[in-house]
Amino acid sequence: DKDSVVDFGCGKGRLPFYINYYYNSKVTGIEMNNNYFEICINNKKSYLKHHNKSRDKIEFINTFAEEYQISNSDNKFYFFNPFSVQLFMKVIKNILLSVESFPREIDLILYYPSEEYIYYLENCTPFMQIEEVRLDDLYKKDNQERFLIYELSYY
């Protein structure tokens, strides 16, 4: 309930709805694709009509990930390998700048992480990997089929 999750490259918004429904967290979906963004907005109308949830706890923004203004309340960031490592680096820089001006604990959740993302986080940032969750049935076929969780702690 105290978390504010940002889903970069949210697609049709499935993860934001899931998180909001089960955890009642504030969720912001960032989507640059206009068609997917429209689907998110329509899905939100339908979701709110069928579930008794606060309208202001789920938001979709039609913008590029690197242009999203990180809020002081944003503390969880989800990436499903959505863009190039160069854009990922810009987004991480924006997160780190936000933490400099408003210190707080941050978690990055990466699904299906690329080697470039992992290398960058582990060699060029203060983030530390705290968890790896393998999806065993899928992992046997593809060893990228996993979640990696990184933490930035200032406490």
HUSULLIN-V953496 format. One record per pair of residues at least 24 apart in sequence whose C-alpha atoms are under 10 Angstrom apart, sorted by the first residue. I is the first residue (numbers start at 1). GAP is how many residues later the second one is. D is the distance in Angstrom with one decimal. If there is no record, write none. Layout:
((I | GAP | D) (I | GAP | D))
This chain:
((1 | 24 | 4.6) (1 | 25 | 7.3) (1 | 56 | 9.9) (2 | 24 | 8.0) (2 | 71 | 8.8) (2 | 72 | 9.9) (2 | 73 | 9.3) (3 | 24 | 8.4) (3 | 70 | 7.7) (3 | 71 | 7.2) (3 | 72 | 6.3) (3 | 73 | 7.0) (3 | 103 | 10.0) (4 | 24 | 7.7) (4 | 53 | 8.8) (4 | 54 | 9.8) (4 | 67 | 9.0) (4 | 68 | 9.4) (4 | 69 | 6.0) (4 | 70 | 4.7) (4 | 71 | 5.6) (4 | 72 | 6.2) (4 | 73 | 8.6) (5 | 24 | 8.4) (5 | 53 | 9.7) (5 | 68 | 9.0) (5 | 69 | 6.1) (5 | 70 | 6.4) (5 | 71 | 4.6) (5 | 72 | 5.7) (5 | 73 | 7.4) (5 | 102 | 9.4) (5 | 103 | 9.8) (6 | 24 | 7.2) (6 | 53 | 9.6) (6 | 54 | 9.7) (6 | 62 | 9.9) (6 | 64 | 8.9) (6 | 65 | 9.7) (6 | 68 | 6.8) (6 | 69 | 8.0) (6 | 70 | 6.2) (6 | 71 | 4.8) (6 | 72 | 6.1) (6 | 73 | 8.8) (6 | 102 | 9.7) (7 | 24 | 8.6) (7 | 53 | 9.4) (7 | 58 | 9.5) (7 | 69 | 8.6) (7 | 70 | 6.1) (7 | 71 | 4.8) (7 | 72 | 6.5) (7 | 73 | 8.5) (7 | 75 | 10.0) (7 | 102 | 9.5) (8 | 24 | 9.3) (8 | 55 | 10.0) (8 | 56 | 8.9) (8 | 57 | 6.2) (8 | 58 | 9.5) (8 | 60 | 9.3) (8 | 69 | 7.4) (8 | 70 | 6.2) (8 | 71 | 5.7) (8 | 72 | 7.7) (8 | 73 | 9.1) (8 | 74 | 7.2) (8 | 75 | 9.2) (8 | 80 | 9.8) (8 | 83 | 9.3) (9 | 24 | 8.6) (9 | 27 | 9.6) (9 | 28 | 9.9) (9 | 53 | 9.9) (9 | 54 | 9.7) (9 | 55 | 8.8) (9 | 56 | 7.4) (9 | 69 | 8.9) (9 | 70 | 7.3) (9 | 71 | 7.5) (9 | 72 | 8.7) (9 | 73 | 5.7) (9 | 74 | 8.2) (10 | 26 | 8.5) (10 | 27 | 8.7) (10 | 30 | 8.7) (10 | 50 | 8.6) (10 | 51 | 9.7) (10 | 68 | 9.0) (10 | 69 | 8.7) (10 | 70 | 8.5) (10 | 72 | 8.8) (11 | 24 | 9.2) (11 | 25 | 5.6) (11 | 26 | 7.4) (11 | 28 | 8.6) (11 | 29 | 7.7) (11 | 71 | 9.6) (12 | 24 | 5.4) (12 | 25 | 7.0) (12 | 26 | 8.5) (12 | 27 | 5.8) (12 | 28 | 5.1) (12 | 29 | 8.8) (12 | 30 | 9.5) (12 | 31 | 7.8) (12 | 32 | 9.8) (12 | 48 | 9.9) (13 | 24 | 8.5) (13 | 26 | 8.1) (13 | 27 | 5.4) (13 | 28 | 8.8) (13 | 30 | 7.6) (13 | 31 | 8.4) (13 | 45 | 9.8) (13 | 46 | 9.7) (13 | 47 | 8.1) (14 | 26 | 8.6) (14 | 29 | 9.0) (15 | 63 | 9.4) (16 | 24 | 9.7) (16 | 28 | 9.8) (16 | 41 | 9.8) (16 | 42 | 7.1) (16 | 43 | 8.5) (16 | 44 | 9.0) (17 | 26 | 8.9) (17 | 27 | 8.0) (17 | 30 | 7.8) (17 | 31 | 9.9) (17 | 41 | 7.6) (17 | 42 | 9.9) (19 | 39 | 9.5) (20 | 33 | 8.1) (20 | 34 | 9.3) (20 | 37 | 7.3) (20 | 38 | 7.0) (21 | 26 | 9.4) (21 | 30 | 8.3) (21 | 31 | 9.4) (21 | 32 | 7.7) (21 | 37 | 9.9) (24 | 29 | 8.0) (24 | 30 | 8.8) (24 | 33 | 7.8) (24 | 34 | 9.4) (25 | 32 | 6.8) (25 | 33 | 8.3) (26 | 28 | 9.3) (26 | 29 | 9.9) (26 | 30 | 7.8) (26 | 31 | 4.3) (26 | 32 | 5.8) (26 | 33 | 8.1) (26 | 47 | 9.4) (26 | 48 | 8.9) (27 | 29 | 9.2) (27 | 30 | 6.2) (27 | 31 | 5.0) (27 | 32 | 6.4) (27 | 33 | 8.4) (27 | 47 | 8.9) (27 | 49 | 9.3) (27 | 50 | 9.8) (28 | 28 | 9.9) (28 | 29 | 8.1) (28 | 30 | 6.0) (28 | 31 | 4.8) (28 | 32 | 5.6) (28 | 33 | 7.3) (28 | 46 | 8.9) (28 | 49 | 9.6) (29 | 29 | 8.0) (29 | 30 | 6.2) (29 | 31 | 4.6) (29 | 32 | 6.3) (29 | 33 | 8.6) (29 | 34 | 9.9) (29 | 36 | 9.9) (29 | 49 | 9.6) (30 | 29 | 8.7) (30 | 30 | 6.0) (30 | 31 | 5.1) (30 | 32 | 6.2) (30 | 33 | 6.5) (30 | 34 | 7.4) (30 | 35 | 6.5) (30 | 37 | 9.9) (30 | 38 | 7.7) (31 | 29 | 7.3) (31 | 30 | 6.3) (31 | 31 | 5.1) (31 | 32 | 6.0) (31 | 33 | 6.9) (31 | 34 | 7.5) (32 | 29 | 8.1) (32 | 30 | 5.2) (32 | 31 | 4.8) (32 | 32 | 5.1) (32 | 33 | 7.4) (33 | 29 | 7.3) (33 | 30 | 8.2) (33 | 31 | 8.8) (34 | 28 | 6.9) (34 | 29 | 9.0) (35 | 27 | 9.9) (36 | 26 | 9.1) (37 | 24 | 7.6) (37 | 25 | 6.1) (37 | 26 | 9.3) (38 | 24 | 8.9) (64 | 27 | 9.9) (65 | 25 | 8.7) (65 | 26 | 6.6) (65 | 29 | 9.9) (66 | 24 | 5.8) (66 | 25 | 5.0) (66 | 26 | 8.8) (66 | 27 | 9.1) (66 | 28 | 7.5) (66 | 29 | 9.9) (67 | 24 | 8.2) (67 | 27 | 8.8) (68 | 26 | 8.6) (68 | 27 | 9.9) (69 | 25 | 7.8) (69 | 26 | 9.0) (69 | 29 | 8.8) (70 | 24 | 6.9) (70 | 25 | 6.4) (70 | 26 | 9.6) (70 | 27 | 8.9) (70 | 28 | 6.4) (70 | 29 | 9.3) (71 | 24 | 9.1) (71 | 27 | 7.5) (71 | 28 | 9.7) (71 | 31 | 9.4) (72 | 26 | 6.8) (72 | 27 | 7.8) (72 | 29 | 8.5) (72 | 30 | 6.2) (72 | 31 | 8.6) (72 | 32 | 8.5) (73 | 25 | 9.8) (73 | 29 | 9.0) (73 | 31 | 8.8) (74 | 24 | 9.2) (74 | 25 | 9.7) (74 | 30 | 9.3) (74 | 31 | 9.8) (74 | 32 | 8.1) (74 | 33 | 9.8) (75 | 24 | 9.3) (75 | 29 | 7.4) (75 | 30 | 6.6) (75 | 31 | 4.8) (75 | 32 | 6.3) (75 | 33 | 8.5) (75 | 77 | 9.8) (76 | 29 | 8.9) (76 | 30 | 5.9) (76 | 31 | 4.9) (76 | 32 | 5.9) (76 | 33 | 7.4) (76 | 74 | 10.0) (76 | 75 | 9.4) (77 | 29 | 7.9) (77 | 30 | 6.3) (77 | 31 | 4.9) (77 | 32 | 6.1) (77 | 33 | 8.4) (77 | 72 | 9.8) (77 | 73 | 9.8) (78 | 29 | 8.6) (78 | 30 | 6.0) (78 | 31 | 4.7) (78 | 32 | 6.0) (78 | 33 | 7.8) (78 | 71 | 9.4) (79 | 29 | 7.7) (79 | 30 | 6.2) (79 | 31 | 4.9) (79 | 32 | 6.2) (79 | 33 | 8.6) (79 | 34 | 8.1) (79 | 68 | 9.7) (79 | 69 | 10.0) (80 | 29 | 8.4) (80 | 30 | 5.9) (80 | 31 | 4.7) (80 | 32 | 6.2) (80 | 33 | 7.1) (80 | 34 | 9.5) (80 | 67 | 9.2) (81 | 29 | 7.1) (81 | 30 | 6.7) (81 | 31 | 6.2) (81 | 32 | 5.7) (81 | 33 | 6.7) (81 | 36 | 8.3) (82 | 28 | 9.9) (82 | 29 | 9.6) (82 | 30 | 9.7) (82 | 31 | 9.5) (82 | 32 | 10.0) (84 | 30 | 9.5) (84 | 32 | 8.9) (84 | 33 | 8.8) (85 | 29 | 8.5) (85 | 30 | 9.5) (85 | 31 | 6.3) (85 | 32 | 6.0) (85 | 33 | 9.7) (85 | 34 | 9.9) (85 | 35 | 8.2) (86 | 30 | 9.5) (86 | 31 | 9.3) (86 | 34 | 9.9) (88 | 28 | 9.6) (88 | 29 | 7.4) (88 | 32 | 9.2) (88 | 33 | 9.8) (89 | 28 | 8.3) (89 | 31 | 7.7) (89 | 32 | 8.7) (89 | 35 | 9.5) (89 | 36 | 9.6) (92 | 28 | 9.9) (92 | 29 | 8.7) (92 | 33 | 8.5) (92 | 35 | 9.9) (93 | 32 | 9.0) (96 | 29 | 8.9) (96 | 30 | 9.1) (96 | 31 | 9.8) (96 | 56 | 9.2) (99 | 53 | 9.3) (99 | 54 | 10.0) (99 | 55 | 9.0) (100 | 54 | 9.9) (103 | 50 | 8.9) (103 | 51 | 6.7) (103 | 52 | 8.9) (104 | 48 | 8.3) (104 | 49 | 7.0) (104 | 50 | 6.3) (104 | 51 | 7.9) (105 | 46 | 7.3) (105 | 47 | 5.7) (105 | 48 | 4.7) (105 | 49 | 6.2) (105 | 50 | 7.6) (106 | 44 | 8.2) (106 | 45 | 5.7) (106 | 46 | 5.0) (106 | 47 | 6.6) (106 | 48 | 8.9) (107 | 42 | 6.7) (107 | 43 | 5.6) (107 | 44 | 4.5) (107 | 45 | 6.4) (107 | 46 | 8.7) (108 | 40 | 8.0) (108 | 41 | 5.6) (108 | 42 | 5.0) (108 | 43 | 6.4) (108 | 44 | 8.4) (109 | 38 | 6.7) (109 | 39 | 5.9) (109 | 40 | 4.7) (109 | 41 | 6.6) (109 | 42 | 8.9) (110 | 36 | 8.2) (110 | 37 | 5.5) (110 | 38 | 5.2) (110 | 39 | 6.3) (110 | 40 | 8.3) (111 | 33 | 8.2) (111 | 34 | 7.3) (111 | 35 | 5.9) (111 | 36 | 4.5) (111 | 37 | 6.6) (111 | 38 | 8.9) (112 | 30 | 9.5) (112 | 31 | 8.8) (112 | 32 | 5.1) (112 | 33 | 5.2) (112 | 34 | 5.5) (112 | 35 | 6.4) (112 | 36 | 8.2) (113 | 31 | 6.5) (113 | 32 | 8.2) (113 | 33 | 7.6) (113 | 34 | 7.4) (113 | 35 | 7.3) (114 | 30 | 7.6) (115 | 29 | 9.0) (118 | 30 | 8.9) (118 | 32 | 9.8) (121 | 29 | 8.4) (122 | 28 | 9.3) (125 | 27 | 9.3) (126 | 24 | 9.6) (126 | 25 | 8.6) (126 | 26 | 6.6) (126 | 27 | 8.9) (127 | 24 | 5.4) (127 | 25 | 4.9) (127 | 26 | 8.1) (128 | 24 | 6.6) (128 | 25 | 8.9))
